[in-house]
Amino acid sequence: MQDFAGKVAVITGAASGIGLALTEKCLDEGMQVVMADIEEQVLDKAAEKLRERGHNSILAVPTDVAVLEQIEALCQKTIDQFGEVHLLFNNAGVGGGGNSWQATNKDWEWVMGVNLFSVIHGLRVFVPQMISQGNSCHIVNTASVAGLLDGVANASYAVTKHGVVALTEILFRDLGQENVPISCSVLCPGIINTNILTSHRNRPADLTNQQPDPSPSAEQENARSQFAALMQQGMPTSQVADIVFKGIREETLYIQTHDSFNQAILDRAQNITTATNPPLRNLTPDE
Ligand code: NAI
């Protein structure tokens, strides 16, 4: 996809962080934008602020991306308002979870729903719409560098992000085999300065554990505040949006924000092919 002016973008997780920066970038490119997010008041405020800056082609749709019917409604509202959709960002995501045996079913259900099922729903609903239009379209699924590495991040986060990478690789092949004019990318950000460390703000009550999590140890607290400080120095979201648009224009499947993880990605491949056990490491306390 090369021409953006007048085209229609749908962005999930658009009220904050990377999604908000992608919204601003789409508007700067002259696009009409559908902003979807579960945090309704923040979403409305963000949309209002953008309208005050003169951007009038914005539709804000409160959406829980984990729920198929809400993604179907999002697509329908987009078509009702703007007629077509050309650029889809399956971007909403949450950090959280716990380790591989302590995370509860509710922990898994929440993170799997927002980070992975959202993308599955997004493809099942929007790809047929794009195919029916027959024009040039692009889909960007947000994973993480945690989806390219071994043993970093919390269990559910890592599983979902590896899942989004795998799903987008399959999507790339499937679209190519169908010979339709739709391309796709998987965005694998490194550390970006956003609100992801407070993801629990959007956790639905029915997916919240009845027993509160045990108080973190001093060591965990320390790791968490060190990571929060690191995130504040993370890449600005506007820079991520510029990188993403370069990737869309060049139709790049893998979009990374940092090359500093490349050695670890190569090490993982080397470990797999040589049957070598990986070193123990942790990228973040929350992801
Ligand atoms: P953020 O917390 O600033 O933004 C995420 C947005 O998703 C929020 O507006 C939130 O309200 C929304 N959201 C949460 N649950 C939702 C649901 N059920 N339905 C609809 N919207 C929902 O965080 P950030 O960092 O901008 O996250 C965007 C994506 O980037 C996520 O997929 C995240 O995993 C990914 N990512 C972020 C990294 C970082 O360092 N910030 C690194 C790697 C990946």
Boltz pocket constraint, residues with backbone or C-beta under 6 A from the ligand:
constraints:
  - pocket:
      binder: B
      contacts: [[A, 12], [A, 13], [A, 14], [A, 15], [A, 16], [A, 17], [A, 18], [A, 19], [A, 36], [A, 37], [A, 38], [A, 39], [A, 63], [A, 64], [A, 65], [A, 66], [A, 90], [A, 91], [A, 92], [A, 93], [A, 94], [A, 95], [A, 114], [A, 142], [A, 143], [A, 144], [A, 145], [A, 188], [A, 189], [A, 190], [A, 191], [A, 192], [A, 193], [A, 194], [A, 195], [A, 196], [A, 197], [A, 198], [A, 199], [A, 202], [A, 234]]
      max_distance: 6.0
